[in-house]
């Protein structure tokens, strides 16, 4: 009996010793453990290591796909990193394997950021990602909750980019963001320091875009950039091979680029060749139709020859459009008032050759060759009814040719 009691006492002593050793060995990890309870991963200047993630000089540093975080609760951030030291990145991820994301964060709770990074030291990136593997995105973020940003980056130090991404593999995007929630932006970047871009992307692989943002929710912008420092652009695009910035829309009469402010350009190249203006019309007619001013001030197709009320030609695809309203232009059509535009012409009375002056025809909506009048043996064209000059030739019948609109 005494031997059994002694054995029990020895076992209890061993258990107590083991617990003490474990408590001592994990004492330096309390900050990281507490942060993991609140967020998936949160490191703030600590030097602990946990689950293959080291935070010695960097907020969070991971290789391959060691860094993967997801949250499902509201107001929880998948990854939070904060650094104050010089040249200390909030998040730094490097991958070399194919289809391996530098950072992969997914959130489903409302107001929960996929990645949140804040740096105050100079030369410290909020998020730094470098991938070399095929089909591996530098940063990939998905959010489905409302008001949840795919990536939220804020920097205040000089020369500290909100997000910096560099990829070398083909078909590897510098930054790819996809949001589906209402009012959830694909990427939002805010910088306050001088010479700090809100978003900067550099790629060298074929078919690799600097930035791609896809949104499906209402009022959710693909890319939003706010800058407050001098010399800091909201969006900066530079290309040595192609377009610095390319924008397209699938919405009818949608704007590739829209601004309520002025646009400054050193030069402008426009493929289409006419200047047109939205004007009220009595009826919608086909492009190329010659229009005159009606009694009520609205434009209508011409019906008489040599009409001094001629106003222009319905444009086919204007290079410059004036009088555009944000909510559309109901009851109006685009009328070419200058430049080169296709025009309906009538050569039944006289053939039309390049360089001939044109006026309105008896055939509704058509132009014809203008004939001069003679007074005291001198020929001249009365002012007011000249529509423009023919750029093409039509020997007989009706057709469509290019015309330079020169109302006179």
C-alpha positions as CSV (number, residue, x, y, z in Angstrom):
1,X,0.0,0.0,0.0
2,X,2.8,2.4,0.9
3,X,4.5,1.6,-2.5
4,X,1.3,2.6,-4.3
5,X,1.0,5.9,-2.5
6,X,4.6,6.8,-3.3
7,X,4.1,5.9,-7.0
8,X,1.1,8.3,-7.1
9,X,3.0,11.1,-5.5
10,X,5.9,10.7,-7.9
11,X,3.5,10.8,-10.9
12,X,1.8,14.0,-9.6
13,X,5.2,15.7,-9.2
14,X,6.2,14.8,-12.8
15,X,2.9,16.2,-14.2
16,X,3.4,19.4,-12.3
17,X,6.9,19.8,-13.6
18,X,5.8,19.3,-17.2
19,X,3.1,21.9,-16.9
20,X,5.6,24.4,-15.5
21,X,7.9,23.8,-18.4
22,X,5.1,24.2,-21.0
23,X,3.9,27.4,-19.3
24,X,7.4,28.9,-19.4
25,X,8.0,28.0,-23.0
26,X,4.8,29.6,-24.2
27,X,5.1,32.7,-22.1
28,X,6.5,34.7,-25.0
29,X,3.6,33.8,-27.3
30,X,0.8,35.2,-25.2
31,X,0.4,38.3,-27.4
32,X,0.2,36.2,-30.6
33,X,-2.3,33.8,-29.0
34,X,-4.6,36.5,-27.8
35,X,-4.5,38.1,-31.2
36,X,-5.4,34.8,-32.9
37,X,-8.5,34.7,-30.7
38,X,-9.6,38.1,-31.9
39,X,-8.6,37.8,-35.5
40,X,-7.2,35.0,-37.6
41,X,-3.7,36.4,-37.4
42,X,-2.6,39.7,-35.7
43,X,1.0,40.6,-35.0
44,X,2.1,44.0,-33.6
45,X,5.8,44.3,-33.3
46,X,6.2,40.9,-31.6
47,X,9.0,38.3,-32.3
48,X,7.0,35.1,-31.7
49,X,6.6,32.3,-34.2
50,X,3.4,30.3,-34.6
51,X,2.3,27.7,-37.2
52,X,5.2,28.4,-39.5
53,X,4.6,32.2,-39.5
54,X,7.6,34.3,-38.4
55,X,7.3,38.0,-37.5
56,X,10.9,38.9,-36.6
57,X,11.7,42.1,-38.7
58,X,8.4,41.9,-40.6
59,X,4.8,42.1,-39.3
60,X,3.9,38.8,-41.0
61,X,6.2,36.8,-43.2
62,X,5.2,33.7,-45.0
63,X,6.5,31.5,-47.9
64,X,4.5,29.4,-50.4
65,X,1.0,29.1,-49.0
66,X,1.8,29.1,-45.2
67,X,-0.3,32.2,-44.8
68,X,-4.0,31.5,-45.2
69,X,-6.7,33.1,-43.1
70,X,-10.5,33.3,-43.1
71,X,-13.1,34.8,-40.9
72,X,-16.9,34.3,-40.7
73,X,-17.8,36.6,-37.8
74,X,-18.7,40.3,-38.2
75,X,-16.1,43.0,-37.5
76,X,-13.2,40.4,-37.7
77,X,-10.2,40.9,-39.9
78,X,-8.6,37.9,-41.5
79,X,-5.1,39.4,-41.3
80,X,-4.1,42.5,-39.4
81,X,-0.5,43.8,-39.5
82,X,0.9,46.9,-38.0
83,X,4.6,48.0,-38.0
84,X,6.3,51.2,-36.9
85,X,10.0,50.4,-37.7
86,X,11.9,51.7,-40.7
87,X,11.7,49.4,-43.8
88,X,9.4,47.0,-42.0
89,X,6.6,45.7,-44.2
90,X,3.2,45.1,-42.7
91,X,2.8,41.9,-44.7
92,X,5.5,40.3,-46.9
93,X,4.8,37.1,-48.8
94,X,7.0,35.3,-51.4
95,X,5.9,32.3,-53.4
96,X,7.6,30.4,-56.2
97,X,5.3,27.5,-56.8
98,X,2.6,27.5,-59.5
99,X,-0.9,28.6,-58.5
100,X,0.4,29.6,-55.0
101,X,-0.9,32.9,-53.7
102,X,1.3,35.2,-51.8
103,X,-1.6,36.1,-49.6
104,X,-5.1,34.4,-49.7
105,X,-7.7,35.9,-47.5
106,X,-11.5,35.3,-47.4
107,X,-14.1,36.9,-45.3
108,X,-17.8,36.5,-45.1
109,X,-18.8,38.6,-42.1
110,X,-20.0,42.2,-42.6
111,X,-17.3,45.0,-42.1
112,X,-14.6,42.4,-42.0
113,X,-11.5,43.2,-44.1
114,X,-9.7,40.4,-46.0
115,X,-6.3,42.1,-45.3
116,X,-5.7,45.2,-43.3
117,X,-2.3,46.7,-43.1
118,X,-1.1,49.9,-41.6
119,X,2.5,51.2,-41.6
120,X,4.0,54.5,-40.4
121,X,7.8,53.9,-41.0
122,X,9.4,55.4,-44.1
123,X,9.9,52.9,-46.9
124,X,7.6,50.4,-45.4
125,X,5.0,48.9,-47.6
126,X,1.5,48.2,-46.2
127,X,1.5,44.9,-48.2
128,X,4.4,43.6,-50.2
129,X,3.9,40.5,-52.4
130,X,6.3,38.8,-54.9
131,X,5.3,35.8,-56.9
132,X,7.2,33.9,-59.6
133,X,5.1,30.8,-60.2
134,X,2.8,30.4,-63.1
135,X,-0.8,31.5,-62.4
136,X,0.1,32.7,-58.9
137,X,-1.4,36.0,-57.9
138,X,0.6,38.4,-55.7
139,X,-2.5,39.2,-53.6
140,X,-5.9,37.6,-54.0
141,X,-8.9,38.7,-51.9
142,X,-12.5,37.7,-51.9
143,X,-15.3,39.4,-49.9
144,X,-19.0,38.8,-49.9
145,X,-20.2,40.8,-46.9
146,X,-21.4,44.4,-47.4
147,X,-19.0,47.2,-46.7
148,X,-16.1,44.8,-46.7
149,X,-13.0,45.7,-48.7
150,X,-11.0,43.1,-50.5
151,X,-7.8,45.0,-49.5
152,X,-7.6,48.0,-47.3
153,X,-4.2,49.7,-47.1
154,X,-3.2,52.9,-45.4
155,X,0.3,54.5,-45.3
156,X,1.5,57.8,-44.0
157,X,5.3,57.5,-44.4
158,X,7.1,59.2,-47.3
159,X,7.7,56.9,-50.4
160,X,5.6,54.2,-48.8
161,X,3.1,52.6,-51.3
162,X,-0.3,51.5,-50.1
163,X,0.0,48.3,-52.1
164,X,3.1,47.2,-54.0
165,X,2.9,44.1,-56.1
166,X,5.4,42.6,-58.5
167,X,4.9,39.4,-60.6
168,X,7.1,37.8,-63.3
169,X,5.2,34.6,-64.2
170,X,2.9,34.6,-67.3
171,X,-0.8,35.1,-66.6
172,X,-0.1,36.2,-63.1
173,X,-1.9,39.3,-61.9
174,X,-0.2,41.8,-59.7
175,X,-3.4,42.4,-57.7
176,X,-6.7,40.6,-58.3
177,X,-9.8,41.6,-56.3
178,X,-13.3,40.2,-56.6
179,X,-16.2,41.6,-54.5
180,X,-19.9,40.8,-54.7
181,X,-21.4,42.7,-51.8
182,X,-23.1,46.0,-52.2
183,X,-20.9,49.1,-51.7
184,X,-17.8,46.9,-51.4
185,X,-14.9,48.1,-53.4
186,X,-12.4,45.8,-55.1
187,X,-9.4,47.8,-53.9
188,X,-9.3,51.0,-51.9
189,X,-6.0,52.7,-51.1
190,X,-5.3,55.8,-49.1
191,X,-1.9,57.5,-48.9
192,X,-1.0,60.7,-47.1
193,X,2.8,60.9,-47.7
194,X,4.3,62.8,-50.6
195,X,5.3,60.9,-53.7
196,X,3.3,57.8,-52.5
197,X,1.0,56.2,-55.0
198,X,-2.4,54.9,-53.9
199,X,-1.9,51.9,-56.1
200,X,1.2,50.9,-58.1
201,X,1.5,47.7,-60.1
202,X,4.4,46.5,-62.2
203,X,4.4,43.2,-64.2
204,X,6.8,41.8,-66.8
205,X,5.2,38.5,-67.8
206,X,3.0,38.2,-70.9
207,X,-0.7,38.4,-70.3
208,X,-0.1,39.7,-66.7
209,X,-2.1,42.8,-65.8
210,X,-0.8,45.3,-63.3
211,X,-4.3,45.5,-61.6
212,X,-7.5,43.7,-62.2
213,X,-10.6,44.4,-60.2
214,X,-14.0,42.8,-60.7
215,X,-17.2,43.9,-58.9
216,X,-20.8,42.8,-59.3
217,X,-22.5,44.6,-56.4
218,X,-24.3,47.9,-56.9
219,X,-22.3,51.1,-56.4
220,X,-19.1,49.0,-56.0
221,X,-16.2,50.5,-57.8
222,X,-13.5,48.3,-59.4
223,X,-10.8,50.7,-58.3
224,X,-10.9,53.7,-55.9
225,X,-7.8,55.8,-55.1
226,X,-7.6,58.7,-52.6
227,X,-4.4,60.7,-52.2
228,X,-3.7,63.8,-50.2
229,X,0.0,64.3,-50.4
230,X,1.6,66.7,-53.0
231,X,2.6,65.0,-56.2
232,X,0.7,61.8,-55.3
233,X,-1.8,60.5,-58.0
234,X,-4.9,58.6,-57.2
235,X,-4.0,56.1,-60.0
236,X,-0.7,56.1,-61.9
237,X,-0.4,54.0,-65.1
238,X,2.7,53.7,-67.2
239,X,3.3,51.4,-70.2
240,X,6.3,51.1,-72.5
241,X,4.5,48.8,-75.0
242,X,0.8,49.6,-75.0
243,X,-1.9,51.8,-73.3
244,X,-1.1,53.4,-70.0
245,X,-4.8,53.2,-69.1
246,X,-7.4,51.3,-71.0
247,X,-11.1,51.5,-70.0
248,X,-14.1,50.0,-71.7
249,X,-17.8,49.6,-70.8
250,X,-20.6,47.3,-72.0
251,X,-23.3,49.8,-71.0
252,X,-25.0,51.4,-74.0
253,X,-23.6,55.0,-74.4
254,X,-21.5,54.3,-71.3
255,X,-18.3,56.2,-70.6
256,X,-14.9,54.5,-70.6
257,X,-13.6,57.3,-68.4
258,X,-15.9,59.7,-66.6
259,X,-15.0,62.8,-64.6
260,X,-17.1,65.8,-63.4
261,X,-13.9,67.8,-63.5
262,X,-11.6,68.9,-66.4
263,X,-9.4,66.6,-68.4
264,X,-5.9,67.7,-69.3
265,X,-4.0,66.0,-72.1
266,X,-0.9,67.1,-74.0
267,X,-2.5,65.8,-77.2
268,X,-5.6,63.8,-78.2
269,X,-6.0,61.3,-80.9
270,X,-9.6,60.5,-82.0
271,X,-10.3,57.9,-84.6
272,X,-13.6,59.3,-85.7
273,X,-13.5,62.5,-87.6
274,X,-16.5,64.7,-86.8
275,X,-17.6,67.1,-84.0
276,X,-21.3,66.6,-83.1
277,X,-23.8,68.0,-80.7
278,X,-27.0,66.7,-79.1
279,X,-29.9,68.7,-80.6
280,X,-33.7,68.3,-80.1
281,X,-35.4,66.6,-83.1
282,X,-39.0,66.1,-84.1
283,X,-38.3,62.4,-84.9
284,X,-35.5,59.9,-84.7
285,X,-33.9,59.3,-88.1
286,X,-31.0,57.3,-89.4
287,X,-27.4,58.5,-89.5
288,X,-26.4,60.4,-92.6
289,X,-29.7,62.3,-92.8
290,X,-29.5,66.0,-93.6
291,X,-31.4,68.1,-91.0
292,X,-32.9,71.6,-91.0
293,X,-34.3,73.8,-88.3
294,X,-38.1,73.6,-87.9
295,X,-40.4,76.4,-86.9
296,X,-40.4,75.2,-83.2
297,X,-36.7,75.2,-83.1
298,X,-36.4,71.4,-83.3
299,X,-34.5,69.8,-86.1
300,X,-36.2,67.7,-88.8
301,X,-35.2,66.1,-92.1
302,X,-34.8,68.5,-95.0
303,X,-37.5,68.5,-97.6
304,X,-36.8,71.3,-100.1
305,X,-33.7,72.2,-102.2
306,X,-31.4,75.0,-101.3
307,X,-32.8,75.4,-97.8
308,X,-31.1,78.1,-95.8
309,X,-32.3,76.5,-92.6
310,X,-29.9,73.6,-93.0
311,X,-28.3,72.7,-89.6
312,X,-26.1,69.6,-90.1
313,X,-26.1,65.8,-90.7
314,X,-27.0,63.1,-88.2
315,X,-23.7,61.7,-87.1
316,X,-22.8,58.0,-87.4
317,X,-20.1,57.8,-84.7
318,X,-18.8,61.2,-83.6
319,X,-15.2,61.8,-82.4
320,X,-16.3,64.6,-80.1
321,X,-19.9,64.9,-78.7
322,X,-21.2,68.1,-77.1
323,X,-24.2,68.6,-74.9
324,X,-24.1,65.2,-73.2
325,X,-26.3,64.7,-70.2
326,X,-25.6,62.2,-67.4
327,X,-29.1,60.9,-67.6
328,X,-29.2,60.5,-71.3
329,X,-30.6,62.8,-74.0
330,X,-34.2,61.8,-74.7
331,X,-35.8,63.5,-77.7
332,X,-32.4,64.5,-79.1
333,X,-29.9,63.2,-81.7
334,X,-26.3,63.7,-82.4
335,X,-25.9,66.2,-85.2
336,X,-22.5,66.6,-86.9
337,X,-21.7,70.3,-87.2
338,X,-18.1,70.1,-88.3
339,X,-15.6,67.6,-89.6
340,X,-16.0,64.5,-91.9
341,X,-19.2,62.4,-91.7
342,X,-21.1,60.0,-94.0
343,X,-24.0,61.8,-95.7
344,X,-27.0,60.7,-97.9
345,X,-26.7,62.3,-101.3
346,X,-28.9,62.6,-104.4
347,X,-27.3,62.7,-107.9
348,X,-30.5,62.5,-109.9
349,X,-30.3,66.1,-111.1
350,X,-26.5,66.3,-111.4
351,X,-23.5,64.0,-110.7
352,X,-21.6,64.7,-107.6
353,X,-17.8,64.8,-107.7
354,X,-15.2,65.2,-104.9
355,X,-14.9,68.9,-104.0
356,X,-18.4,69.9,-105.1
357,X,-20.3,72.1,-102.8
358,X,-23.5,70.5,-101.4
359,X,-26.9,71.8,-100.4
360,X,-30.3,70.3,-99.4
361,X,-32.2,68.2,-102.0
362,X,-35.9,67.9,-102.7
363,X,-35.6,64.2,-101.6
364,X,-36.2,64.3,-97.8
365,X,-33.0,64.0,-95.8
366,X,-30.6,64.1,-98.8
367,X,-28.0,66.5,-100.1
368,X,-27.3,67.4,-103.7
369,X,-24.8,69.3,-105.7
370,X,-25.2,73.1,-105.2
371,X,-25.4,75.1,-108.4
372,X,-24.2,78.7,-108.6
373,X,-26.3,81.6,-109.8
374,X,-25.1,84.2,-112.3
375,X,-25.5,87.9,-112.0
376,X,-24.0,90.2,-114.6
377,X,-22.0,87.3,-116.0
378,X,-20.5,86.4,-112.6
379,X,-21.2,83.1,-110.8
380,X,-21.5,82.8,-107.1
381,X,-23.2,80.8,-104.4
382,X,-25.6,82.6,-102.1
383,X,-24.8,82.3,-98.4
384,X,-26.9,80.2,-96.1
385,X,-27.7,77.0,-98.0
386,X,-24.3,75.4,-98.3
387,X,-24.0,72.2,-96.2
388,X,-20.5,71.1,-97.0
389,X,-18.1,69.7,-99.6
390,X,-18.2,66.2,-101.1
391,X,-15.3,63.9,-100.4
392,X,-16.5,61.2,-102.8
393,X,-18.2,60.7,-106.1
394,X,-21.7,59.6,-107.1
395,X,-22.6,59.7,-110.9
396,X,-26.3,59.0,-110.6
397,X,-29.1,57.9,-108.3
398,X,-28.8,58.1,-104.5
399,X,-26.2,56.8,-102.1
400,X,-23.9,57.7,-99.2
401,X,-20.5,59.5,-99.4
402,X,-18.2,61.2,-97.0
403,X,-18.8,64.9,-96.6
404,X,-16.9,67.7,-94.9
405,X,-19.5,69.7,-92.9
406,X,-18.8,73.4,-93.6
407,X,-22.0,75.3,-93.0
408,X,-22.0,78.6,-94.8
